């Protein structure tokens, strides 16, 4: 289902709208949220807050604000980051910069996660380490180009194109 | 900039990631509106990152799904209440007072029932206690009468008291004979005798010693003087001694000397 087909349904804010929204995006948003929070219970609270915000503000969304996915992605990331700030996750701050989304796959305590990731582990690990870092910072953690440039010590002018190459790599692996 | 170059610049990725400034975003949207290749590219980039984040996501618990669903699909009561707020409040008020009234009535009836039940119970209890006391009084009166009678027997100055001492078969047994010489009436105080076994009865004998002649003057029937143990037996005019033996129920013609419990000379 494309965004154009989905939106008229979601604006109704009925049972079907919720099911569509949840089925299409909950898990992706949770991947992003969990990558930031690193605590399943906390992350699920953030997911709930995120959905409440999406639901409340859905009438204010229109396509001039960008992709619908981008709009809800920003809500999810911002809610998670607010949570991190409010909770003063000082001890986890170090881990946050070191851990990326691939580490979720390696976490032995997330065994139930393995079911979903059969196959994906292989292709994700085929990504170049630099790409994993870049996608992690720009997409998952919402860094600006400048922040990513500083963190990875790559020239600011190359962040955009390097990221482009990395996403292409991902698309080849995913065949999209 | 043609669409190819535009796509290769990497701006569309950042557009999907939500990391563009407002002006950059407007620019991308303008380009996308005019160019289907750009729209397709945006959709492909989006699909890739949606799949990627989906794939690394841990399983979401069903509790969280239920919570989110409940929270989103429960309609905001403030919004609904707006139109008919006063009516609702009114009805609610009436309904509430009715419920309270009903509750009060129920409580009252219930309490009444409970109270009645309690009172009846107390009454029954008191009544049975009263009955019990009445019985006790009667018993005490009876006992008192019996005791008075016994006292009168003992106190009679015409009495001759004979103590019957315990014999071989029951050394600790003791009995007393109150023999009224004026009217020859004989009373036996059997308090010191052991309880007669089942099927047996004490028999009292008036004895003449030379030659030894026992004459039965009565049985100490358990029922006849259960409380006082003071038995009236047959009159006797001339007895030199009294003895009490244990005999089979109904008594014997002659005393069973092996079962002589007490014996005393006049």
Interface residues (C-beta under 8 A of the other chain):
Chain A: X2 X13 X14 X15 X18 X22 X25 X26 X27 X28 X29 X30 X31 X32 X34 X35 X40 X43 X44 X47 X48 X51 X52 X55 X63 X64 X66 X67 X69 X70 X71 X73 X74 X77 X101 X102 X104 X105 X110 X112 X113 X115 X116 X117 X120 X124 X135 X138 X139 X140 X142 X143 X144 X145 X160 X161 X162 X163 X164 X167 X170 X171 X174 X176
Chain B: X8 X9 X10 X11 X13 X14 X15 X16 X17 X18 X19 X25 X29 X42 X43 X44 X45 X46 X47 X48 X49 X50 X51 X52 X53 X54 X55 X56 X57 X58 X59 X60 X61 X64 X65 X67 X68 X69 X71 X72 X73
